[in-house]
Amino acid sequence: MKIVLKLKKIAATVLAIALFTLCLTPPVMAANAKDLSQLLKDNWCVSFFWKQCDLRGVDLRGANLQEANLSGANLSGANLSGANLKNADLSDADLSGANLADSDIFGTDLSKANLTAANLNRTRLWDANLTLANLTLANLQDANVLYSRLWGSNLTKANLTNATIHGADLQYANLGNSNLTGADLQSFFSRGSKQVTNLSNANLEGADLTGANLKGAVLAGAVMPDGSINEEMASNFNSSSFD
């Protein structure tokens, strides 16, 4: 009889612990089915003051979302790998922790978007608007960032290893403690005109520029990796200056 009572107490204790743990477990992210249906049907799902487009954790791998309107949408944790986002409106959208690897982001509006810890590995970011976007801890390894606007964007601790960043506007961007190993940021001539990579007044303090190519990039007023302020208009040196 005593053994039975002890077993009952043990079972009750285990059940109580299980229920307590369940209560502490955060809810799994799930998209609103109605919002997802609207996006797939009408190619838009936007957030307003009174209503949020909830696409958290949605699986849109390889989806064709060209010219989609997703302004202000919550796409945190979403899988958009290989998706076509050409000329889409993702301004003010929450893409924190989202997977955008191998996606096409041509002419896309990502101004003021939250891309914290997002995966942009091998993404084609051509002529995209990332003005004031938050890319803290984002993975942009091997990304192709051509002619994109990243004015005032936050790239703190971002991984830009081997990224191609030609002709990008990075004025006032925060690249503090970012990894730019092997990145190509040089300015170049295309069709008779110079495509300038502009890092004027950007913060590069603590950034790793090992093997990076900064030839012809504008660095006027930029805070360099060692904390000094560059006073020259352009850079004609390579990363060995900071190794």
Secondary structure, DSSP 8 states (H G I E B T S, - for coil): -HHHHHHHHHHHHHHHHHHHHHHHS-------HHHHHHHHHHSB----SS---B-TT-B-TT-B-TT-B-TT-B-TT-B-TT-B-TT-B-TT-B-TT-B-TT-EEES-B-TT-B-TT-B-TT-EEES-B-TT-B-TT-B-TT-EEES-B-TT-B-TT-B-TT-B-TT-B-TT-B-TT-B-TT-B---EEETTEEE--B-TT-B-TT-B-TT-B-TT-B-TT-B-TTS-B--SSB----GGGT-
